[in-house]
């Protein structure tokens, strides 16, 4: 006996209703499936068309056909409740599923669909009443839609129109469907629908849509292909749910989590500096003091006294830097005001005009997309000052420094300040994790103290922003600040 025959006989013996789908499109119905409906093999035509036209309820037929072809084309599992007509003309309710406890790994040429008869009666009033569907759609802010490829038309239900702010008689445009999505998500929408329309891939994604008044709205969009009897995709249908408020809470929680992680990192760094750097200075001072007491020669004592002064100055500088960091953290309560980017840049350039002239630096700016922002003025000035002076300080020896500064909105509507230079660049693979650390320097520059970027990062993050860097050695560096 062949292996497939053994499997079929085994399953039939334990009375499981199922279909077996062969690679050659042949369909085999189990004896249990036929007997559960009161049919014999002689009384029915065991084909998909016969099942769709004569057995399954017409309200369940289209969904089953789409699920069935999705299984054949893409191996997409599904679960569906349906009514199937028995030999006596009455409908019985079954749950059809491809995800079953029985596994036929040995029979790799077949797929199986299992039919489990429900043990309870369906509440027909609930099943047939559109009122409950509408109530559910309204309470969950879920709209349904359908795209018909044959008629080249798009259809929305009333809940979809309400969510997107369109009047009840509005007819959606298939030709200009891109207008329903913001520019940054149009490509995602196009790719998703094309994969579904051409390859039958169902989707479940989070994407932004545009309401009629151009307001961006986060939705969860779910869709699946619609097939005809020839297994051709003739449309896409699905639903989408308004998740804007929950998505905003999710993004806010993510930002808060990132801020806490960043603050913990800064706190650890701060504690390390206090315990390490200050202890080093104090140890040096103690050692010098002991040596002064042990020496009897006045000249030697005077020489040590000069060292004493150097260590004391270094200690004082460290304390000032730490105090500056603490000041940043305690100054966030200062009132913000509208700060003009161009005016702030002009103030910075005036303050370092001699450096710019001596180094033949060129500063280009474009603030046309965002002219001003609510911020602490001193912070924005300090940020620009640090990034510009760094770009000049670490210029490439073979070319004059060129610094490009601009503002724009990213895909999530965050205001971005971008500062790029053509300097010597930074090896981020080697120094990326230490770049914003205190007293970390990466080039043999005598003027480098390793405090500027540390202060800049603290100022940005103190106001819940983020700073990132992109760099290529010998080509240049770009800093982006997200406010």
C-alpha positions as CSV (number, residue, x, y, z in Angstrom):
1,X,0.0,0.0,0.0
2,X,1.4,3.5,-0.9
3,X,2.3,5.9,1.9
4,X,-0.5,8.4,0.8
5,X,-3.1,5.6,0.9
6,X,-1.9,4.6,4.4
7,X,-2.3,8.2,5.6
8,X,-5.7,8.5,4.0
9,X,-6.9,5.3,5.5
10,X,-5.5,6.2,8.9
11,X,-7.3,9.6,8.9
12,X,-10.5,8.1,7.7
13,X,-10.4,5.5,10.4
14,X,-10.3,8.1,13.1
15,X,-13.2,10.0,11.4
16,X,-11.6,13.3,10.5
17,X,-13.3,15.5,7.8
18,X,-10.6,16.9,5.5
19,X,-9.6,17.7,1.9
20,X,-6.3,16.7,0.4
21,X,-5.0,19.0,-2.3
22,X,-2.6,17.4,-4.8
23,X,0.1,19.3,-6.8
24,X,-1.8,18.5,-10.0
25,X,-4.9,20.5,-8.7
26,X,-6.7,17.2,-7.9
27,X,-8.9,17.4,-4.7
28,X,-9.7,14.4,-2.6
29,X,-12.5,14.6,0.0
30,X,-12.3,12.3,3.0
31,X,-15.2,9.8,3.7
32,X,-15.7,11.6,7.0
33,X,-16.3,14.9,5.2
34,X,-18.9,13.4,2.9
35,X,-20.6,11.4,5.7
36,X,-20.9,14.4,8.0
37,X,-23.1,16.0,5.3
38,X,-24.9,12.8,4.4
39,X,-23.4,12.5,0.9
40,X,-21.8,9.5,-0.8
41,X,-19.1,9.8,-3.5
42,X,-21.7,8.9,-6.2
43,X,-24.0,11.7,-5.3
44,X,-21.6,14.6,-5.6
45,X,-19.0,15.9,-8.0
46,X,-15.8,16.2,-6.0
47,X,-14.6,19.5,-7.4
48,X,-14.0,23.0,-6.2
49,X,-16.6,24.5,-8.5
50,X,-19.3,22.0,-7.3
51,X,-18.5,22.9,-3.7
52,X,-18.7,26.7,-4.4
53,X,-21.9,26.5,-6.4
54,X,-23.9,23.9,-4.6
55,X,-22.6,23.2,-1.1
56,X,-21.1,26.3,0.7
57,X,-23.4,29.2,1.6
58,X,-23.2,32.0,-0.9
59,X,-22.2,34.5,1.9
60,X,-19.1,32.3,2.7
61,X,-18.3,31.4,-0.9
62,X,-16.1,34.3,-1.9
63,X,-14.0,34.3,1.3
64,X,-13.4,30.6,1.0
65,X,-12.4,30.9,-2.6
66,X,-9.9,33.6,-1.8
67,X,-8.5,31.7,1.2
68,X,-8.3,28.5,-0.9
69,X,-6.3,30.1,-3.7
70,X,-4.1,31.9,-1.2
71,X,-3.2,28.5,0.2
72,X,-2.5,27.1,-3.2
73,X,-0.4,30.0,-4.5
74,X,1.4,31.1,-1.4
75,X,0.9,28.4,1.2
76,X,-1.0,30.9,3.3
77,X,-2.7,29.2,6.2
78,X,-6.3,30.3,7.2
79,X,-9.2,29.6,9.5
80,X,-12.8,30.3,8.4
81,X,-16.2,29.6,9.8
82,X,-18.8,28.6,7.1
83,X,-22.1,27.0,6.4
84,X,-22.2,23.9,4.2
85,X,-25.5,22.4,2.8
86,X,-26.2,18.8,3.8
87,X,-27.9,16.2,1.7
88,X,-31.2,17.0,3.3
89,X,-30.9,20.7,2.3
90,X,-30.1,22.1,5.7
91,X,-26.9,24.1,6.4
92,X,-24.4,22.9,9.0
93,X,-21.7,25.1,10.4
94,X,-18.1,24.0,10.1
95,X,-14.7,25.6,11.1
96,X,-12.3,25.2,8.2
97,X,-8.6,25.4,9.1
98,X,-5.2,24.5,7.6
99,X,-3.5,24.7,11.0
100,X,-4.4,21.3,12.5
101,X,-2.8,19.0,15.1
102,X,-2.2,16.3,12.5
103,X,1.0,16.8,10.5
104,X,1.8,14.9,7.3
105,X,5.4,15.8,6.8
106,X,6.1,12.6,5.0
107,X,3.5,13.5,2.3
108,X,5.2,16.7,1.0
109,X,3.2,16.7,-2.3
110,X,-0.1,17.5,-0.6
111,X,-1.8,20.2,1.5
112,X,-4.7,19.5,3.8
113,X,-7.8,21.5,4.8
114,X,-9.7,20.2,7.8
115,X,-13.4,20.7,8.6
116,X,-14.5,20.6,12.2
117,X,-18.3,20.7,12.8
118,X,-19.4,23.2,15.4
119,X,-21.0,21.7,18.6
120,X,-23.3,24.7,19.1
121,X,-25.9,26.5,17.0
122,X,-25.1,29.9,15.4
123,X,-27.1,32.8,16.7
124,X,-28.6,33.8,13.3
125,X,-29.9,37.1,14.5
126,X,-26.4,38.2,15.4
127,X,-24.9,36.6,12.3
128,X,-27.3,38.3,9.9
129,X,-27.7,41.7,11.5
130,X,-25.6,44.4,9.9
131,X,-26.2,46.6,13.0
132,X,-23.7,44.6,15.0
133,X,-21.1,44.9,12.3
134,X,-21.5,48.7,12.1
135,X,-21.4,49.0,15.9
136,X,-18.2,47.0,16.1
137,X,-16.6,48.9,13.2
138,X,-17.5,52.3,14.9
139,X,-16.4,51.3,18.4
140,X,-13.0,49.9,17.1
141,X,-12.6,52.7,14.5
142,X,-12.2,50.1,11.7
143,X,-13.2,50.7,8.1
144,X,-13.3,48.3,5.2
145,X,-12.3,48.8,1.6
146,X,-12.2,47.0,-1.7
147,X,-10.2,47.6,-5.0
148,X,-11.7,46.1,-8.1
149,X,-9.1,45.5,-10.8
150,X,-11.7,44.6,-13.5
151,X,-13.8,47.7,-13.1
152,X,-10.7,49.8,-12.1
153,X,-12.6,51.2,-9.1
154,X,-12.0,51.6,-5.4
155,X,-14.8,51.2,-2.8
156,X,-15.0,52.4,0.9
157,X,-17.6,51.8,3.5
158,X,-19.0,54.7,5.5
159,X,-16.7,54.1,8.5
160,X,-13.7,54.5,6.2
161,X,-15.1,57.9,5.0
162,X,-15.7,59.0,8.5
163,X,-12.2,58.1,9.7
164,X,-10.6,60.0,6.8
165,X,-12.9,62.9,7.1
166,X,-14.7,62.6,3.7
167,X,-18.4,63.1,3.1
168,X,-20.7,60.1,2.9
169,X,-21.2,60.3,-0.9
170,X,-17.4,60.7,-1.6
171,X,-16.1,58.3,-4.3
172,X,-12.5,57.3,-3.7
173,X,-10.0,57.7,-6.6
174,X,-8.0,54.6,-7.6
175,X,-6.0,56.6,-10.1
176,X,-4.9,59.2,-7.6
177,X,-4.7,56.8,-4.6
178,X,-1.3,58.1,-3.6
179,X,-2.9,61.3,-2.3
180,X,-4.3,59.3,0.6
181,X,-0.8,58.8,2.0
182,X,1.9,61.3,3.1
183,X,4.9,61.5,0.8
184,X,7.2,59.5,3.1
185,X,4.8,56.5,3.2
186,X,3.7,56.5,-0.5
187,X,6.4,54.0,-1.6
188,X,5.5,51.6,1.3
189,X,1.9,51.7,0.3
190,X,2.7,51.2,-3.4
191,X,5.0,48.2,-2.7
192,X,2.6,46.6,-0.3
193,X,-0.4,46.8,-2.7
194,X,1.7,45.7,-5.7
195,X,3.0,42.6,-3.9
196,X,-0.6,41.7,-2.9
197,X,-2.0,42.4,-6.4
198,X,0.8,40.7,-8.4
199,X,1.9,37.9,-6.1
200,X,-1.1,37.4,-3.8
201,X,0.7,38.3,-0.6
202,X,-1.6,39.3,2.2
203,X,-0.4,42.1,4.4
204,X,-0.8,43.5,7.9
205,X,1.2,46.8,8.3
206,X,1.3,50.0,10.2
207,X,1.2,53.0,7.9
208,X,0.4,56.7,7.8
209,X,-2.6,58.0,5.9
210,X,-3.8,61.5,5.1
211,X,-7.3,62.8,6.1
212,X,-9.1,65.2,3.8
213,X,-7.7,68.2,5.8
214,X,-4.1,66.8,5.3
215,X,-3.8,65.6,8.8
216,X,-1.5,62.5,9.2
217,X,-3.1,59.5,10.8
218,X,-1.5,56.2,11.9
219,X,-3.5,53.2,10.8
220,X,-3.1,49.4,10.8
221,X,-3.9,48.2,7.3
222,X,-4.8,44.6,6.5
223,X,-5.5,43.2,3.1
224,X,-5.7,40.0,1.0
225,X,-6.2,39.2,-2.7
226,X,-9.5,38.4,-4.3
227,X,-9.5,35.6,-6.8
228,X,-11.8,34.5,-9.6
229,X,-12.5,30.8,-10.5
230,X,-9.4,30.7,-12.7
231,X,-7.2,31.5,-9.7
232,X,-6.5,35.0,-11.2
233,X,-6.3,38.0,-8.8
234,X,-9.1,40.4,-9.6
235,X,-8.9,42.7,-6.6
236,X,-7.7,43.4,-3.1
237,X,-10.0,43.7,-0.1
238,X,-9.3,44.5,3.5
239,X,-9.8,46.7,6.5
240,X,-7.8,49.5,8.3
241,X,-8.0,50.6,11.9
242,X,-7.3,54.0,13.3
243,X,-4.4,53.5,15.8
244,X,-3.2,57.1,15.9
245,X,-3.6,57.6,19.6
246,X,-2.1,54.2,20.6
247,X,0.8,54.7,18.1
248,X,1.4,58.2,19.6
249,X,1.6,56.6,23.1
250,X,3.9,53.8,21.8
251,X,6.3,56.4,20.2
252,X,6.2,58.5,23.3
253,X,7.0,55.5,25.5
254,X,9.9,54.6,23.1
255,X,11.2,58.2,23.2
256,X,11.0,58.2,27.0
257,X,12.7,54.8,27.2
258,X,15.6,56.1,25.0
259,X,15.9,59.3,27.1
260,X,16.1,57.3,30.3
261,X,18.7,55.0,28.8
262,X,20.7,58.0,27.6
263,X,20.4,59.7,31.0
264,X,21.6,56.5,32.8
265,X,24.5,56.4,30.4
266,X,25.4,60.1,31.1
267,X,25.0,59.5,34.9
268,X,27.4,56.5,34.7
269,X,29.8,58.6,32.7
270,X,29.5,61.5,35.1
271,X,30.1,59.2,38.1
272,X,33.2,57.7,36.4
273,X,34.6,61.2,35.8
274,X,34.0,62.2,39.4
275,X,35.5,59.0,40.8
276,X,38.4,58.6,38.4
277,X,39.4,62.1,37.2
278,X,39.0,63.9,40.6
279,X,40.7,61.1,42.4
280,X,43.6,61.3,40.0
281,X,44.0,65.0,40.6
282,X,43.7,64.6,44.4
283,X,46.2,61.8,44.4
284,X,48.7,63.9,42.4
285,X,48.2,66.8,44.9
286,X,48.8,64.6,47.8
287,X,51.9,63.0,46.3
288,X,53.3,66.5,45.5
289,X,52.6,67.7,49.0
290,X,54.4,64.7,50.5
291,X,57.4,65.2,48.2
292,X,57.6,68.9,49.1
293,X,57.7,68.0,52.8
294,X,60.4,65.3,52.2
295,X,62.7,67.6,50.2
296,X,65.1,70.0,52.0
297,X,66.5,71.8,48.9
298,X,64.5,75.0,48.3
299,X,65.0,74.8,44.5
300,X,63.5,71.3,44.4
301,X,60.6,72.5,46.5
302,X,60.0,75.4,44.1
303,X,60.1,73.0,41.1
304,X,57.4,70.9,42.8
305,X,55.4,73.9,43.6
306,X,55.1,74.7,39.8
307,X,53.8,71.2,39.3
308,X,51.4,71.7,42.1
309,X,50.0,74.7,40.3
310,X,49.5,72.7,37.0
311,X,47.6,70.0,38.8
312,X,45.5,72.5,40.7
313,X,44.6,74.2,37.4
314,X,43.7,70.8,35.8
315,X,41.5,70.0,38.9
316,X,39.8,73.4,38.6
317,X,39.1,72.8,34.9
318,X,37.5,69.4,35.6
319,X,35.3,70.8,38.3
320,X,34.2,73.6,35.9
321,X,33.3,71.1,33.2
322,X,31.3,69.0,35.7
323,X,29.6,72.1,36.9
324,X,28.7,73.0,33.4
325,X,27.1,69.6,32.8
326,X,25.1,70.0,36.0
327,X,24.0,73.4,35.0
328,X,22.7,72.0,31.7
329,X,20.6,69.4,33.6
330,X,19.2,72.0,36.0
331,X,18.6,74.7,33.3
332,X,15.9,72.8,31.4
333,X,13.3,74.7,33.3
334,X,14.4,77.9,31.7
335,X,11.6,79.3,29.5
336,X,12.0,78.5,25.8
337,X,11.4,81.1,23.2
338,X,11.2,81.2,19.4
339,X,14.8,81.1,18.2
340,X,15.7,82.1,14.6
341,X,18.3,79.7,13.1
342,X,19.8,82.4,10.8
343,X,20.1,85.0,13.5
344,X,21.7,82.5,15.9
345,X,24.2,81.4,13.2
346,X,25.1,85.1,12.5
347,X,25.9,85.6,16.2
348,X,28.1,82.5,16.2
349,X,30.0,83.5,13.0
350,X,30.6,87.0,14.4
351,X,32.1,85.5,17.6
352,X,34.5,83.3,15.7
353,X,35.1,85.5,12.6
354,X,38.8,85.7,13.1
355,X,39.1,81.9,13.2
356,X,37.0,81.6,10.0
357,X,39.2,84.2,8.2
358,X,42.5,82.6,9.3
359,X,41.4,79.1,8.3
360,X,39.7,80.3,5.0
361,X,36.5,78.5,6.1
362,X,33.3,78.8,4.2
363,X,29.9,78.4,5.9
364,X,26.8,77.7,3.8
365,X,23.3,77.7,5.3
366,X,19.7,76.9,4.2
367,X,17.0,77.4,6.8
368,X,14.2,77.8,4.3
369,X,12.3,74.7,5.5
370,X,12.5,75.5,9.2
371,X,13.3,79.1,10.0
372,X,12.9,79.0,13.8
373,X,12.2,76.7,16.7
374,X,11.1,77.0,20.3
375,X,14.3,76.4,22.2
376,X,16.7,77.8,24.9
377,X,18.6,80.4,22.9
378,X,21.9,79.8,24.7
379,X,21.7,76.1,23.9
380,X,21.2,76.5,20.2
381,X,24.1,79.0,20.1
382,X,26.4,76.6,22.0
383,X,25.5,73.7,19.8
384,X,26.2,75.6,16.6
385,X,29.4,77.0,18.0
386,X,30.8,73.6,19.0
387,X,29.9,71.9,15.7
388,X,31.3,74.7,13.6
389,X,34.5,75.1,15.6
390,X,35.0,71.3,15.5
391,X,34.6,71.3,11.7
392,X,37.3,73.9,11.4
393,X,39.6,72.4,14.0
394,X,39.5,69.0,12.3
395,X,39.7,70.3,8.7
396,X,41.5,68.2,6.0
397,X,45.1,69.4,5.4
398,X,44.6,69.4,1.7
399,X,41.5,71.6,1.4
400,X,39.9,74.6,3.0
401,X,37.0,73.8,5.3
402,X,33.4,74.0,3.9
403,X,30.6,73.7,6.4
404,X,26.9,73.2,5.2
405,X,24.2,73.9,7.7
406,X,20.5,73.2,7.0
407,X,17.1,72.4,8.6
408,X,14.3,70.2,7.5
409,X,11.5,67.8,8.7
410,X,12.1,64.1,8.7
411,X,9.5,61.4,7.8
412,X,8.0,61.6,11.3
413,X,7.7,65.4,11.3
414,X,10.6,65.9,13.6
415,X,12.6,69.1,13.2
416,X,16.2,68.3,12.1
417,X,19.4,70.5,12.2
418,X,22.1,69.1,9.9
419,X,25.7,70.2,10.0
420,X,28.1,68.7,7.5
421,X,31.8,69.3,6.8
422,X,34.5,68.2,4.4
423,X,37.1,67.5,7.1
424,X,39.3,64.5,8.0
425,X,36.3,62.5,9.2
426,X,36.0,60.0,12.1
427,X,36.5,56.3,12.1
428,X,33.1,55.4,13.6
429,X,33.9,51.7,13.7
430,X,36.8,52.4,16.0
431,X,35.6,55.5,18.0
432,X,31.8,55.6,17.5
433,X,30.9,54.4,20.9
434,X,33.3,56.9,22.6
435,X,32.6,59.9,20.4
436,X,30.4,61.8,22.8
437,X,32.3,60.8,25.9
438,X,33.9,63.3,28.2
439,X,37.7,63.9,27.6
440,X,37.7,61.5,24.6
441,X,39.8,62.8,21.7
442,X,40.6,60.9,18.5
443,X,43.1,63.1,16.6
444,X,46.5,64.4,17.4
445,X,45.2,68.0,17.8
446,X,46.8,70.0,20.6
447,X,43.7,72.1,21.1
448,X,41.4,69.1,21.6
449,X,40.0,68.7,25.1
450,X,37.3,66.2,24.5
451,X,34.6,68.3,26.2
452,X,32.7,70.0,23.3
453,X,30.7,67.1,21.9
454,X,30.0,65.8,25.4
455,X,28.5,69.2,26.3
456,X,26.6,69.4,23.0
457,X,25.0,65.9,23.5
458,X,24.0,66.9,27.1
459,X,22.4,70.1,25.9
460,X,20.5,68.3,23.1
461,X,19.3,65.4,25.3
462,X,18.4,67.6,28.2
463,X,15.6,69.0,26.0
464,X,14.6,65.5,24.9
465,X,16.3,65.6,21.6
466,X,18.8,63.3,19.9
467,X,22.1,63.7,18.2
468,X,23.6,61.3,15.6
469,X,26.7,61.3,13.4
470,X,27.7,59.9,10.0
471,X,31.3,60.1,8.9
472,X,33.7,58.8,6.3
473,X,37.5,59.1,7.0
474,X,39.1,61.7,4.8
475,X,35.8,62.8,3.3
476,X,33.9,64.5,6.1
477,X,31.4,64.3,8.9
478,X,27.7,65.0,9.3
479,X,25.9,65.7,12.6
480,X,22.1,65.5,12.8
481,X,20.2,66.9,15.7
482,X,16.6,65.9,16.1
483,X,14.7,68.4,18.3
